[in-house]
Structure formats: C-alpha cells, structure tokens
Amino acid sequence: MLRALIKDRKLHVRLDFLPDSREFISVFYLDWLIIRDFYIHLYPSILTRTEMRKIFLSIIVLLTAVSMSARTTLINSDIDSLWRQTTISVKNGGQAPDVMTLLRAFHQALPTWVVGEVLDQQKKPIPGTKRNGTTLLYENNEEDELRILIDPKNGFACYESLTDIDQMSCCVWRRSNGHRVFAISLYEQHVMPQNLLCWYDYDPETQTMKPERSPLDDYQKPSPLVQIGWTLPEKGTDFIISEYSPFYPTLSRIYTWDGMNPQFSKIQLEDFEYQEFGDGEWTKASGEDFKEVAFVDLDGKGYPLLCLRKAKESEDQERDDMLMLAEFKGKMQTVAISDMFHRIRGFFHVKPEQDAPWTGQEVVAYTSDFMHISYYVVIKDGFIRYFVTDSPLTDEDGEEIGREPQITGYGSKDESIHIIHASVADHVEVDPQWMPFEFCGKKE
C-alpha cells in the first residue's frame, strides 16, 4: 500500500505490496482521494507547482508498481481460463515428489494468495502449530476457525477458514505406472461461491505436470437445481462428489482409486424417514431393506424423483420391490410403492380441464393395494402437490356401491375426480437405472 508524507519540503514514500489484487481497487481509490485533497487544499501553501508535478509523477509510477505487484496472484476465474492449457515444470521433482513439491510448482505457474499462505506456513509455521514428523497442523478455534494442515505422509494439504474468502485443499495419488496425480481444489466464498478443481498427471521422466480430465468432467448433474461439492481425500484414496438437492436428502457419489484413476463405485445417502401417501405412518429408510438407488425424471424437465429398490428374496422373484419418493411440505413422502401388498399401475400426464383453477401439466403416479384402494400422487416440478386416496364404499353386505376420493394437500374435489378419470391415459414408460448405495447416517 502507498503512503506519502511531506516532511521538510520532501516527499517520503512507503510502499507495502498488496497480497491480493482484489484489494487494489479499493486501496487505490482511498489513496487517490488523499492525494486529490492534498493537491487541492494543501500544496499551494508548501510546494511550488513544479515540485507538485514531480511528486505526482512519482506517485503515478509507484501506484503502477503496486498494481503490478498486486496482480502477481490470480483468482479462480483467471485460473479457470489458464490451467487446462498450462503444462507445469516441477523443479527437483524426481521419481516421487511429495504433495508440497507439486503444490509449490503449481503456485509458481499459477500463483494464488491461499496457496502462498500454505507455503509460508511450511517455511515459517504460525506460533501454536503442532508438529508430528513432517506433518504440520495449525488450528484456531476462535471466530475464523482457521485450519492449515500440511501432511506429506498422506499426500494432503489444506487451508480452511470461516472468514477468509479463499480456501484450498490438494492431494496426490500414486499411479501404478509410476506417475502421480496431483489435484487441487480452490474455493472462493462469494454470494455465489466459485469452486474450481484442477487435475494433473505428473511424469517423473520429464518432471512435468500436464492437465487431464477429472471425474468432475464426466459427472452430470441430475438437475440444474442440484448444487454440488467435492472432497479430496485427507486420509485414504476416495474422491467424493456430494449433491445438495431440494428433491432428496444429501447424496455422495464415491469414486474409488483403481491404481490409475478414481472410478465410480457406489452412492451414499443420508438417513431419512418417509411417510406413506401423505397420512400413513413414518418409516425410517433402512440399509437392511434397500440396496439400490435410481433417479427417475417423469416429466423430462430435470426434476428427478428418488427411487429405492430392495434386494430380491430369491432368483425366481419377478416383482421389483421398490419405493419412489418426493418431497411434500419439506418431508419425504411416498409417490409409488411396489411390494407384496402394493402394485404400481403406472405414471401418466394430466392436463387441467378448460376453466380449471389449476394450471400446467402434471404427472400422476398411480398405485393400488390388495384392499382395492387406489392412490394417486400428483407431482409438479419434482414436488408432490397433493394425494388422492380413492377408497371403495360398501353396503352392509360388504358389496362395493361406489368410490370416495379423499384429498391430502393442495388439490380440490374437482381436481381429484379429473385425475381419477384421466388414469386411463397412456402411461409414461419408466426404466430406472439402478446403482448400488448405502446409508451413511445423518451428517451435521
């Protein structure tokens, strides 16, 4: 930062280089106001015009130097446009460089403030840092909850904080061909957080890191409304992509290291409870019951419904015991059930009748049970709008004499009758792509 002082008719200047280019604009503006006020109000009484011109020329040169020094660090948008075209030389990389050697090489090619902080911590640890062999751990559990970990043994380093804009983590995997994979995750906290994952192959013969595709490049979000994050392994070798969805509980996709790359292996799902058709008992979804998961987009708009399937009791069992779920008033509810007592009749589109108070095309799931009760669940944009339970009315002899639809949710009687009549429409084909999964408890 530039500071100027007039003393004995001489200009004394102190220049402190800025650690982050984003601070430069506000600092420049503040200093310019000081210089402007000085020029307008003070200089006529202590300096000649020629002396002032010389001072201004010196200040402009120094401000330019500040700007250039401030921009020696990059932000995520800069790195995102550069890293895929940047091959990095690793000085003294050798056959088996550790995570800090590769991190240092990355920083020399694509410098960032946060990586600089981690490298400084290795050179000169902050007072209070715990040391265990080559591992350095600094933790500040006050307001910022700063944590800096350098763990060459496990091939991991990170900078985490609640208050700093920038955070990072990086790791190394050993490939079976003698190469290394170096991955670095850079995170910037803004109104819209900016996450970036850079992925490199290190070749010991050339001592260079070349950019390559990561699991994130082949990952497809199930919906534009799903937010994702990822985790590099602090211990172990699993790479994890986490999904934060308005349609289902937090889900993690686990990628297991196969010696060359992380490969998708399974899904983990947070524990949750669900209710049957809006008014039934609450049931905890259990890993003892369900073994496979799928996501079904009934209306093709990118609003996936969560499906769970049980393992078959025998090889001869033809029926798929499955459960389809969606949210209703913030809770997971049954959309359709297939088991010993329920049969999924199908899914169909329904459009409102002319002059109807509701608007937009909806999807209906149609299930019946052994008591001849029909359940219609009306779904719009991935969420349950209302339930219709169509029960038989019987006389004293138990003979059916009519039907009595009951509504739970935001539907009307006219709507429910329209839905029941529309159940003869052509049904939507559903072909779930099942994947193995497990429950992982409730994350804090």
C-alpha positions as CSV (number, residue, x, y, z in Angstrom):
1,M,0.0,0.0,0.0
2,L,1.2,3.5,-0.8
3,R,1.7,6.0,2.0
4,A,3.1,9.5,1.4
5,L,4.3,12.1,3.9
6,I,5.5,15.7,3.3
7,K,8.4,16.5,5.7
8,D,10.9,19.3,5.4
9,R,9.5,20.1,1.9
10,K,10.5,16.5,0.8
11,L,8.2,13.6,-0.2
12,H,8.7,10.5,1.9
13,V,7.0,7.4,0.4
14,R,6.5,3.9,2.0
15,L,5.3,1.1,-0.4
16,D,3.7,-2.1,1.0
17,F,2.9,-4.7,-1.7
18,L,-0.6,-6.0,-1.6
19,P,-1.2,-9.7,-1.0
20,D,-4.3,-9.8,-3.1
21,S,-5.2,-8.0,-6.4
22,R,-8.8,-7.6,-5.3
23,E,-7.8,-5.2,-2.6
24,F,-6.0,-2.9,-5.0
25,I,-9.1,-1.2,-6.4
26,S,-10.4,0.0,-3.1
27,V,-7.0,0.9,-1.8
28,F,-6.2,2.9,-5.0
29,Y,-9.4,4.8,-4.6
30,L,-8.8,5.6,-1.0
31,D,-5.2,6.8,-1.7
32,W,-6.4,8.8,-4.7
33,L,-8.8,10.7,-2.5
34,I,-6.0,11.5,-0.1
35,I,-3.8,12.7,-3.0
36,R,-6.6,14.7,-4.5
37,D,-7.4,16.5,-1.3
38,F,-3.7,17.2,-0.7
39,Y,-3.3,18.6,-4.2
40,I,-6.4,20.9,-3.9
41,H,-6.1,22.1,-0.3
42,L,-2.5,21.8,0.9
43,Y,0.1,22.0,-1.9
44,P,-0.3,25.8,-2.7
45,S,0.9,26.7,0.8
46,I,4.0,24.4,0.9
47,L,5.1,23.4,-2.6
48,T,5.6,25.1,-6.0
49,R,3.7,23.9,-9.0
50,T,6.8,22.3,-10.5
51,E,7.6,20.4,-7.3
52,M,4.0,19.1,-7.2
53,R,4.2,17.9,-10.8
54,K,7.3,15.9,-9.9
55,I,5.5,14.4,-6.8
56,F,2.5,13.4,-8.9
57,L,4.7,11.7,-11.5
58,S,6.4,9.7,-8.7
59,I,3.1,8.7,-7.2
60,I,1.7,7.5,-10.5
61,V,4.8,5.4,-11.1
62,L,4.5,3.9,-7.6
63,L,0.8,3.2,-7.9
64,T,1.6,1.4,-11.2
65,A,4.2,-0.7,-9.3
66,V,1.6,-1.5,-6.6
67,S,-0.9,-2.6,-9.3
68,M,1.6,-4.9,-11.0
69,S,2.7,-6.4,-7.7
70,A,-0.8,-6.9,-6.6
71,R,-1.7,-8.8,-9.7
72,T,1.0,-11.4,-9.2
73,T,-1.7,-13.5,-7.6
74,L,-4.6,-14.9,-9.5
75,I,-8.3,-15.5,-8.7
76,N,-10.3,-18.6,-9.6
77,S,-11.7,-17.1,-12.8
78,D,-8.2,-16.4,-14.0
79,I,-7.0,-19.9,-13.2
80,D,-10.1,-21.5,-14.8
81,S,-9.1,-19.9,-18.1
82,L,-5.5,-20.9,-17.9
83,W,-4.9,-24.2,-16.1
84,R,-6.1,-26.6,-18.9
85,Q,-3.5,-25.0,-21.3
86,T,-0.7,-24.9,-18.7
87,T,2.0,-27.6,-18.5
88,I,4.0,-27.1,-15.3
89,S,7.7,-27.9,-14.8
90,V,8.4,-29.3,-11.4
91,K,11.8,-28.3,-10.1
92,N,13.7,-31.3,-8.5
93,G,10.5,-33.4,-8.9
94,G,12.3,-36.7,-9.2
95,Q,10.6,-40.0,-9.2
96,A,8.4,-39.5,-6.1
97,P,7.6,-35.8,-5.4
98,D,5.5,-35.2,-2.3
99,V,2.4,-33.0,-2.2
100,M,4.2,-29.8,-1.2
101,T,6.7,-30.1,-4.1
102,L,3.9,-30.3,-6.6
103,L,1.9,-27.6,-4.8
104,R,4.9,-25.3,-5.0
105,A,5.3,-25.9,-8.7
106,F,1.6,-25.2,-9.2
107,H,2.0,-21.9,-7.3
108,Q,5.0,-20.9,-9.4
109,A,2.9,-21.3,-12.6
110,L,-0.5,-20.2,-11.3
111,P,0.1,-18.2,-8.1
112,T,-2.8,-17.7,-5.6
113,W,-2.9,-15.9,-2.2
114,V,-4.2,-19.0,-0.4
115,V,-1.6,-21.4,-1.7
116,G,1.0,-18.8,-0.8
117,E,-0.3,-18.9,2.8
118,V,0.2,-22.7,2.9
119,L,3.7,-22.5,1.5
120,D,4.6,-19.8,4.0
121,Q,3.2,-22.0,6.8
122,Q,5.6,-24.7,5.8
123,K,8.6,-22.3,5.7
124,K,7.7,-20.4,8.9
125,P,4.9,-22.1,11.0
126,I,2.5,-19.9,12.8
127,P,3.1,-19.9,16.6
128,G,1.0,-22.7,18.1
129,T,1.4,-25.0,15.2
130,K,1.6,-28.7,16.2
131,R,4.3,-30.8,14.5
132,N,4.3,-34.6,14.1
133,G,7.2,-35.6,12.0
134,T,6.7,-33.8,8.7
135,T,3.0,-33.1,9.5
136,L,2.1,-29.5,10.5
137,L,-1.3,-28.7,11.9
138,Y,-2.5,-25.2,12.9
139,E,-6.0,-24.8,14.3
140,N,-7.6,-21.6,15.6
141,N,-11.0,-22.4,17.1
142,E,-12.0,-18.8,17.6
143,E,-14.3,-16.9,15.2
144,D,-12.4,-17.6,12.0
145,E,-11.8,-21.3,12.8
146,L,-8.7,-21.3,10.7
147,R,-7.2,-24.7,10.0
148,I,-4.0,-25.3,8.0
149,L,-2.8,-28.8,7.5
150,I,0.3,-30.0,5.8
151,D,0.6,-33.8,5.7
152,P,3.2,-35.0,3.2
153,K,3.0,-38.6,4.5
154,N,-0.7,-38.9,3.5
155,G,-0.2,-36.6,0.4
156,F,-2.6,-33.9,1.6
157,A,-2.6,-30.2,2.4
158,C,-5.4,-27.7,3.1
159,Y,-6.3,-24.2,4.2
160,E,-9.8,-23.9,5.7
161,S,-11.4,-20.8,7.3
162,L,-14.9,-19.4,8.1
163,T,-13.9,-15.8,7.4
164,D,-11.2,-15.9,4.6
165,I,-12.6,-15.6,1.1
166,D,-10.1,-18.2,-0.2
167,Q,-9.8,-21.8,0.8
168,M,-7.9,-24.8,-0.8
169,S,-7.1,-28.4,-0.5
170,C,-4.8,-30.6,-2.6
171,C,-3.7,-34.2,-2.7
172,V,-1.6,-36.7,-4.5
173,W,-2.4,-40.3,-5.7
174,R,0.3,-42.8,-6.8
175,R,-0.4,-44.4,-10.2
176,S,0.6,-47.9,-11.0
177,N,2.7,-46.8,-13.9
178,G,5.0,-44.7,-11.7
179,H,3.3,-41.4,-12.4
180,R,1.4,-39.2,-9.9
181,V,-2.0,-37.5,-10.0
182,F,-2.0,-34.0,-8.4
183,A,-5.4,-32.5,-7.7
184,I,-6.1,-29.1,-6.2
185,S,-9.4,-27.7,-5.2
186,L,-9.7,-23.9,-4.9
187,Y,-12.8,-22.3,-3.3
188,E,-13.8,-18.7,-3.1
189,Q,-16.6,-17.6,-0.8
190,H,-18.8,-15.1,-2.6
191,V,-22.6,-14.5,-2.9
192,M,-22.3,-17.3,-5.5
193,P,-19.3,-19.4,-4.4
194,Q,-16.7,-20.1,-7.0
195,N,-15.3,-23.6,-6.9
196,L,-12.5,-24.9,-9.1
197,L,-10.9,-28.3,-9.4
198,C,-7.5,-28.7,-11.3
199,W,-6.3,-32.1,-12.2
200,Y,-2.7,-33.0,-13.3
201,D,-0.6,-36.1,-14.3
202,Y,3.0,-35.9,-13.1
203,D,5.5,-37.6,-15.3
204,P,8.8,-38.4,-13.5
205,E,10.7,-38.8,-16.7
206,T,10.0,-35.2,-17.9
207,Q,9.4,-33.8,-14.4
208,T,6.3,-32.0,-15.6
209,M,2.6,-31.9,-14.7
210,K,0.1,-32.0,-17.6
211,P,-3.6,-31.2,-17.2
212,E,-6.0,-34.0,-17.7
213,R,-9.7,-34.9,-17.2
214,S,-11.1,-35.4,-13.7
215,P,-14.2,-37.4,-12.5
216,L,-15.9,-34.0,-12.4
217,D,-15.6,-33.6,-16.1
218,D,-17.7,-36.7,-16.7
219,Y,-20.2,-36.1,-14.0
220,Q,-23.7,-34.9,-15.0
221,K,-25.9,-33.1,-12.5
222,P,-29.4,-34.8,-12.3
223,S,-31.0,-31.3,-12.2
224,P,-30.0,-27.7,-12.6
225,L,-31.4,-27.1,-9.1
226,V,-28.9,-29.5,-7.6
227,Q,-25.8,-27.9,-6.1
228,I,-22.6,-29.9,-5.8
229,G,-19.3,-30.0,-3.9
230,W,-16.4,-32.4,-3.9
231,T,-13.9,-33.7,-1.3
232,L,-10.3,-34.7,-1.9
233,P,-9.1,-37.5,0.4
234,E,-7.4,-36.3,3.6
235,K,-7.0,-39.9,4.5
236,G,-7.4,-42.9,2.2
237,T,-7.9,-42.6,-1.5
238,D,-11.6,-42.0,-2.2
239,F,-12.7,-38.9,-4.2
240,I,-16.3,-37.8,-3.4
241,I,-18.8,-35.7,-5.2
242,S,-21.7,-34.5,-2.9
243,E,-25.1,-33.4,-4.2
244,Y,-27.3,-31.0,-2.3
245,S,-30.8,-31.3,-3.7
246,P,-34.2,-29.9,-3.0
247,F,-35.7,-33.2,-4.1
248,Y,-33.9,-35.8,-1.9
249,P,-31.5,-36.0,1.1
250,T,-27.8,-35.2,0.7
251,L,-26.2,-37.7,-1.5
252,S,-22.5,-38.6,-2.1
253,R,-21.0,-40.3,-5.1
254,I,-17.9,-42.3,-4.1
255,Y,-15.1,-42.8,-6.5
256,T,-12.6,-45.5,-5.6
257,W,-8.9,-45.4,-6.7
258,D,-8.2,-48.3,-9.1
259,G,-4.4,-47.7,-9.4
260,M,-4.7,-45.2,-12.3
261,N,-7.9,-43.1,-11.7
262,P,-10.8,-42.8,-9.3
263,Q,-13.7,-44.9,-10.6
264,F,-17.3,-44.6,-9.5
265,S,-18.2,-47.3,-7.1
266,K,-21.3,-46.5,-5.0
267,I,-23.6,-43.9,-3.7
268,Q,-24.1,-42.9,0.0
269,L,-27.3,-41.4,1.1
270,E,-28.1,-39.6,4.4
271,D,-30.6,-41.4,6.7
272,F,-34.2,-40.1,6.4
273,E,-37.8,-41.0,7.3
274,Y,-40.7,-41.1,4.9
275,Q,-44.5,-41.2,5.2
276,E,-46.8,-43.3,3.1
277,F,-49.2,-41.4,0.8
278,G,-49.4,-38.2,3.0
279,D,-51.1,-39.7,6.0
280,G,-49.5,-43.0,6.8
281,E,-47.0,-44.0,9.5
282,W,-43.5,-42.6,9.4
283,T,-40.9,-45.2,8.5
284,K,-37.1,-45.0,8.6
285,A,-35.4,-45.9,5.3
286,S,-33.1,-48.7,6.2
287,G,-30.0,-50.1,4.6
288,E,-31.2,-53.6,5.7
289,D,-34.1,-53.2,3.3
290,F,-32.9,-51.1,0.4
291,K,-29.7,-51.9,-1.6
292,E,-30.1,-50.0,-4.9
293,V,-30.9,-46.4,-5.8
294,A,-32.1,-44.7,-9.0
295,F,-33.4,-41.3,-10.2
296,V,-36.4,-41.0,-12.4
297,D,-37.3,-37.9,-14.3
298,L,-41.0,-38.4,-15.0
299,D,-41.8,-35.2,-16.9
300,G,-38.4,-34.8,-18.6
301,K,-37.8,-31.3,-17.1
302,G,-34.9,-32.2,-14.9
303,Y,-36.8,-32.8,-11.7
304,P,-35.6,-36.3,-10.5
305,L,-37.6,-38.5,-8.1
306,L,-35.7,-40.7,-5.7
307,C,-36.2,-44.5,-6.1
308,L,-35.0,-47.2,-3.8
309,R,-35.1,-50.9,-4.5
310,K,-34.9,-53.9,-2.2
311,A,-32.7,-57.0,-2.9
312,K,-34.8,-59.8,-4.3
313,E,-35.6,-62.6,-1.9
314,S,-34.9,-65.2,-4.5
315,E,-33.8,-65.5,-8.1
316,D,-37.3,-66.6,-9.1
317,Q,-38.9,-63.4,-7.8
318,E,-40.2,-61.4,-10.8
319,R,-41.6,-58.4,-8.8
320,D,-39.3,-55.5,-8.1
321,D,-39.9,-54.3,-4.6
322,M,-39.3,-50.6,-4.9
323,L,-40.2,-47.3,-3.4
324,M,-40.5,-43.9,-5.2
325,L,-40.2,-40.7,-3.1
326,A,-40.5,-37.0,-3.4
327,E,-40.9,-34.0,-1.0
328,F,-44.2,-32.7,0.3
329,K,-44.1,-29.8,2.8
330,G,-40.4,-30.3,3.4
331,K,-40.7,-34.1,4.2
332,M,-40.1,-37.2,2.1
333,Q,-43.3,-38.9,1.1
334,T,-44.3,-41.9,-0.9
335,V,-45.0,-41.4,-4.6
336,A,-45.4,-45.1,-5.5
337,I,-44.8,-48.5,-3.9
338,S,-44.3,-51.9,-5.3
339,D,-44.2,-54.8,-2.8
340,M,-46.3,-57.7,-1.6
341,F,-49.3,-55.5,-0.9
342,H,-49.0,-52.7,-3.5
343,R,-48.7,-52.6,-7.2
344,I,-47.6,-49.7,-9.3
345,R,-50.2,-49.3,-12.0
346,G,-48.2,-46.6,-13.9
347,F,-47.5,-43.0,-14.4
348,F,-49.4,-40.6,-16.6
349,H,-49.5,-37.0,-17.7
350,V,-52.6,-35.0,-17.0
351,K,-53.6,-31.5,-18.3
352,P,-56.2,-29.4,-16.5
353,E,-59.6,-29.1,-17.9
354,Q,-60.6,-25.9,-19.5
355,D,-61.6,-23.2,-17.0
356,A,-60.0,-25.2,-14.2
357,P,-58.4,-23.2,-11.4
358,W,-55.1,-25.0,-11.6
359,T,-52.6,-24.6,-14.4
360,G,-49.7,-26.5,-16.0
361,Q,-49.2,-30.2,-16.9
362,E,-48.7,-32.5,-14.0
363,V,-47.5,-36.1,-13.6
364,V,-49.5,-38.6,-11.6
365,A,-48.3,-41.8,-10.0
366,Y,-51.0,-44.5,-9.8
367,T,-50.7,-47.3,-7.2
368,S,-53.3,-49.8,-5.9
369,D,-53.2,-52.2,-3.0
370,F,-54.9,-55.6,-2.1
371,M,-57.8,-53.7,-0.4
372,H,-58.8,-52.2,-3.8
373,I,-57.7,-48.8,-2.6
374,S,-56.1,-46.6,-5.3
375,Y,-53.5,-44.0,-4.6
376,Y,-52.9,-41.1,-6.9
377,V,-49.9,-38.8,-6.2
378,V,-49.9,-35.6,-8.2
379,I,-46.4,-34.2,-8.9
380,K,-45.4,-30.9,-10.3
381,D,-41.8,-29.8,-11.0
382,G,-40.4,-32.6,-8.8
383,F,-42.6,-31.9,-5.7
384,I,-45.8,-33.5,-4.5
385,R,-48.7,-31.2,-4.9
386,Y,-51.4,-33.4,-3.4
387,F,-52.6,-37.0,-2.8
388,V,-55.9,-38.6,-3.8
389,T,-56.9,-41.8,-2.0
390,D,-59.8,-43.5,-3.8
391,S,-61.4,-46.0,-1.4
392,P,-64.4,-48.3,-2.1
393,L,-67.7,-47.6,-0.4
394,T,-69.5,-50.8,0.7
395,D,-73.0,-51.7,1.8
396,E,-73.9,-53.8,4.9
397,D,-73.1,-56.9,2.9
398,G,-69.6,-55.7,2.0
399,E,-70.6,-55.1,-1.6
400,E,-68.9,-52.1,-3.3
401,I,-71.5,-49.4,-4.1
402,G,-69.2,-46.6,-5.1
403,R,-66.0,-44.8,-4.5
404,E,-65.0,-42.0,-2.1
405,P,-61.9,-39.9,-3.0
406,Q,-60.1,-38.3,-0.2
407,I,-57.6,-35.5,-0.7
408,T,-54.4,-34.6,1.2
409,G,-52.6,-31.5,0.2
410,Y,-53.4,-28.6,-2.2
411,G,-55.9,-30.3,-4.5
412,S,-59.7,-29.8,-4.8
413,K,-62.5,-32.3,-5.2
414,D,-63.0,-31.4,-8.9
415,E,-59.3,-31.9,-9.5
416,S,-59.3,-35.3,-7.9
417,I,-62.2,-36.5,-10.0
418,H,-60.4,-35.2,-13.1
419,I,-57.3,-37.1,-12.0
420,I,-59.2,-40.4,-11.5
421,H,-60.9,-40.2,-14.9
422,A,-57.6,-39.4,-16.6
423,S,-56.0,-42.6,-15.2
424,V,-56.9,-44.4,-18.4
425,A,-54.5,-42.2,-20.3
426,D,-51.3,-43.6,-21.9
427,H,-48.8,-44.3,-19.2
428,V,-45.2,-42.9,-19.1
429,E,-42.5,-45.5,-19.5
430,V,-40.2,-45.7,-16.5
431,D,-36.9,-47.6,-16.7
432,P,-34.8,-46.8,-13.6
433,Q,-31.0,-47.2,-13.9
434,W,-30.2,-48.9,-10.6
435,M,-26.9,-48.3,-8.8
436,P,-25.6,-49.7,-5.5
437,F,-25.8,-47.5,-2.5
438,E,-25.6,-47.5,1.3
439,F,-26.9,-45.2,4.1
440,C,-24.2,-43.2,5.9
441,G,-26.0,-41.7,8.9
442,K,-27.1,-38.1,9.3
443,K,-24.4,-35.5,8.5
444,E,-24.1,-32.4,10.7
